[in-house]
Amino acid sequence: MHTGFSRKLSFFIIAMAILVPTALCIFLGIRLHIVQKELTSLRSEAKEAMAYYDMYADGDMGSDTEEYTDMYTADSVTVSKRDKSAGYGEGQTDGNSPEDGVRKVYLTFDDGPSSNTGRILDILAEYNVKATFFVIGKEEEEYQSLYKRIVDEGHTLGMHSYSHKYNEIYQSVDSYAQDMSKLQEFLYDTTGVWCRVCRFPGGSSNTTGMVDMHELIDYLDEQDITYYDWNISSGDASGGYISTDTILHNCLANLSKHREAIILMHDASNKNTTVEALPTLIERIQAMDETIIVPITEDTEPIQHISNE
């Protein structure tokens, strides 16, 4: 019996000597896989954040943060005088006229797609809301499905710029046209949508470039492209931290003053508080009387800034 017990003990020890390291290797392998995925995600976000920073650092924007964020206020805006009557019979409108008694709110997101785009789209889907995304050019594989998802889920895909580098796109009409054409072709190849709506980086009233913005506006008119600025800014263009409460206040404080409200927000990896504020923002807008959230279309009356110069 002593011999039998010894054999069983020996077998048990050998089995444990094999099973324990094996189980430990499996556990460590799983942990390594999880860590590698997290590391890949962090690297992607870091790369994206650096690219987002470079869009402005390389854009010769200067180091004064306040000067930069001043471009994203909405102090001086006007509604475009574009003739909206063409194509409609007497008594008909395009459904975007303030005279119909309903306030229209347009949620717009600049600079995407990003690691936050999926979260934004999930929230919009949860509340059955359509928005507008003014995107830039990102050819990496992880972004291709996001461009397509924006379109497939019924949101408006708009152009912002391909590179978003101010010192390049605002050198001349030709440089802006090349950048815009590259983005338009890229989005068409990716999604099948030929975009005809856009937003200037920094807005149409920005004064950062060497080219007269009126010349760029004339170019867009020639291309049958309509540009849209904003009359409400969330304030999230700031390079520093901005709280969800501040974003909500910025978006809602003056909303009642507008029958057509285009809200400026940003879709970027470092704009987490924008994403966190979005559900409450939507709920509060939806709770307003005679107010709806709609996407920008080619029939939407543009809100366009007037340059102070």
LINVEN-V986206 format. One record per backbone hydrogen bond with DSSP energy under -0.5 kcal/mol. CO is the residue of the C=O (numbers start at 1). NH is the residue of the N-H. E is the energy in kcal/mol with one decimal. If there is no record, write none. Layout:
co:CO nh:NH e:E
co:CO nh:NH e:E
This chain:
co:1 nh:5 e:-2.6
co:2 nh:6 e:-2.1
co:3 nh:7 e:-2.2
co:4 nh:8 e:-2.4
co:5 nh:9 e:-2.8
co:6 nh:10 e:-2.8
co:7 nh:11 e:-2.9
co:8 nh:12 e:-2.7
co:9 nh:13 e:-2.7
co:10 nh:14 e:-2.6
co:11 nh:15 e:-3.0
co:12 nh:16 e:-2.8
co:13 nh:17 e:-2.3
co:14 nh:18 e:-1.4
co:15 nh:19 e:-3.5
co:16 nh:20 e:-2.3
co:18 nh:22 e:-1.7
co:19 nh:23 e:-3.3
co:20 nh:24 e:-2.7
co:21 nh:25 e:-2.7
co:22 nh:26 e:-2.4
co:23 nh:27 e:-2.8
co:24 nh:28 e:-2.9
co:25 nh:29 e:-2.4
co:26 nh:30 e:-2.5
co:27 nh:31 e:-2.6
co:28 nh:32 e:-2.8
co:29 nh:33 e:-2.3
co:30 nh:34 e:-2.3
co:31 nh:35 e:-2.8
co:32 nh:36 e:-2.7
co:33 nh:37 e:-2.2
co:34 nh:38 e:-2.6
co:35 nh:39 e:-2.9
co:36 nh:40 e:-2.7
co:37 nh:41 e:-2.4
co:38 nh:42 e:-2.7
co:39 nh:43 e:-2.8
co:40 nh:44 e:-2.4
co:41 nh:45 e:-2.5
co:42 nh:46 e:-2.9
co:43 nh:47 e:-2.9
co:44 nh:48 e:-2.4
co:45 nh:49 e:-2.8
co:46 nh:50 e:-2.6
co:47 nh:51 e:-2.3
co:48 nh:52 e:-2.5
co:49 nh:53 e:-2.5
co:50 nh:54 e:-3.0
co:51 nh:55 e:-1.7
co:52 nh:56 e:-0.6
co:53 nh:56 e:-1.1
co:53 nh:57 e:-3.0
co:54 nh:58 e:-2.7
co:55 nh:166 e:-0.8
co:56 nh:61 e:-1.1
co:57 nh:60 e:-0.8
co:63 nh:65 e:-1.0
co:64 nh:68 e:-1.7
co:65 nh:69 e:-2.7
co:66 nh:70 e:-1.7
co:68 nh:71 e:-1.4
co:69 nh:72 e:-1.8
co:70 nh:73 e:-1.4
co:76 nh:306 e:-1.3
co:78 nh:304 e:-2.8
co:85 nh:88 e:-2.1
co:89 nh:92 e:-2.1
co:97 nh:100 e:-1.7
co:98 nh:101 e:-1.7
co:103 nh:292 e:-2.7
co:104 nh:261 e:-2.8
co:105 nh:107 e:-0.6
co:105 nh:294 e:-2.3
co:106 nh:108 e:-0.6
co:106 nh:263 e:-2.8
co:107 nh:132 e:-2.4
co:108 nh:265 e:-1.7
co:109 nh:134 e:-2.5
co:110 nh:267 e:-3.1
co:112 nh:136 e:-2.6
co:114 nh:117 e:-1.2
co:116 nh:120 e:-2.2
co:117 nh:121 e:-2.8
co:118 nh:122 e:-2.2
co:119 nh:123 e:-2.1
co:120 nh:124 e:-2.5
co:121 nh:125 e:-2.3
co:122 nh:126 e:-2.1
co:123 nh:127 e:-1.7
co:124 nh:129 e:-2.8
co:125 nh:128 e:-0.9
co:131 nh:156 e:-2.4
co:132 nh:109 e:-2.6
co:132 nh:134 e:-0.6
co:133 nh:135 e:-1.0
co:133 nh:158 e:-3.3
co:134 nh:111 e:-1.3
co:135 nh:160 e:-2.2
co:135 nh:161 e:-0.9
co:136 nh:138 e:-0.7
co:140 nh:143 e:-1.7
co:140 nh:144 e:-0.7
co:141 nh:144 e:-0.9
co:141 nh:145 e:-0.7
co:143 nh:146 e:-0.6
co:143 nh:147 e:-1.9
co:144 nh:148 e:-1.8
co:145 nh:149 e:-2.3
co:146 nh:150 e:-2.3
co:147 nh:151 e:-1.6
co:148 nh:152 e:-3.3
co:149 nh:153 e:-2.2
co:150 nh:155 e:-2.1
co:151 nh:154 e:-1.8
co:155 nh:157 e:-0.5
co:156 nh:133 e:-2.8
co:156 nh:158 e:-0.7
co:158 nh:135 e:-2.5
co:159 nh:199 e:-2.3
co:161 nh:137 e:-0.5
co:162 nh:137 e:-1.6
co:164 nh:166 e:-0.9
co:165 nh:168 e:-1.7
co:165 nh:169 e:-2.6
co:166 nh:170 e:-2.0
co:168 nh:171 e:-1.2
co:170 nh:210 e:-2.2
co:170 nh:211 e:-1.1
co:172 nh:176 e:-2.0
co:173 nh:177 e:-2.9
co:174 nh:178 e:-2.5
co:175 nh:179 e:-1.9
co:176 nh:180 e:-2.8
co:177 nh:181 e:-2.7
co:178 nh:182 e:-2.1
co:179 nh:183 e:-2.0
co:180 nh:184 e:-2.7
co:181 nh:185 e:-2.4
co:182 nh:186 e:-2.2
co:183 nh:187 e:-2.8
co:184 nh:188 e:-1.8
co:185 nh:189 e:-2.6
co:186 nh:190 e:-1.9
co:187 nh:191 e:-2.8
co:187 nh:192 e:-0.6
co:187 nh:193 e:-0.7
co:188 nh:192 e:-1.9
co:193 nh:195 e:-0.9
co:196 nh:226 e:-2.5
co:197 nh:159 e:-2.4
co:198 nh:228 e:-2.5
co:200 nh:203 e:-2.5
co:203 nh:206 e:-1.5
co:212 nh:215 e:-1.4
co:212 nh:216 e:-1.1
co:213 nh:217 e:-2.4
co:214 nh:218 e:-2.2
co:215 nh:219 e:-1.9
co:216 nh:220 e:-2.3
co:217 nh:221 e:-2.3
co:218 nh:222 e:-2.1
co:219 nh:223 e:-1.6
co:220 nh:225 e:-2.8
co:221 nh:224 e:-1.2
co:226 nh:198 e:-2.2
co:232 nh:264 e:-2.9
co:235 nh:238 e:-1.3
co:243 nh:247 e:-2.1
co:244 nh:248 e:-2.6
co:245 nh:249 e:-2.4
co:246 nh:250 e:-2.8
co:247 nh:251 e:-2.0
co:248 nh:252 e:-2.2
co:249 nh:253 e:-2.6
co:252 nh:255 e:-0.9
co:254 nh:257 e:-1.4
co:255 nh:258 e:-1.7
co:259 nh:104 e:-2.6
co:260 nh:262 e:-0.6
co:261 nh:106 e:-3.3
co:261 nh:263 e:-0.7
co:262 nh:231 e:-1.6
co:262 nh:232 e:-1.7
co:263 nh:108 e:-1.9
co:263 nh:265 e:-0.6
co:264 nh:234 e:-2.3
co:265 nh:110 e:-2.3
co:266 nh:268 e:-0.7
co:268 nh:271 e:-1.8
co:271 nh:275 e:-1.4
co:272 nh:276 e:-2.5
co:273 nh:277 e:-1.9
co:274 nh:278 e:-1.1
co:275 nh:279 e:-0.6
co:277 nh:281 e:-2.4
co:278 nh:282 e:-2.7
co:279 nh:283 e:-2.4
co:280 nh:284 e:-2.5
co:281 nh:285 e:-2.1
co:282 nh:286 e:-2.9
co:283 nh:287 e:-1.2
co:285 nh:288 e:-1.5
co:288 nh:291 e:-0.9
co:290 nh:103 e:-3.1
co:292 nh:105 e:-2.6
co:292 nh:294 e:-0.5
co:297 nh:300 e:-1.5
co:302 nh:80 e:-2.2
co:302 nh:304 e:-0.6
co:303 nh:229 e:-3.3
co:304 nh:78 e:-1.7
co:305 nh:307 e:-0.5
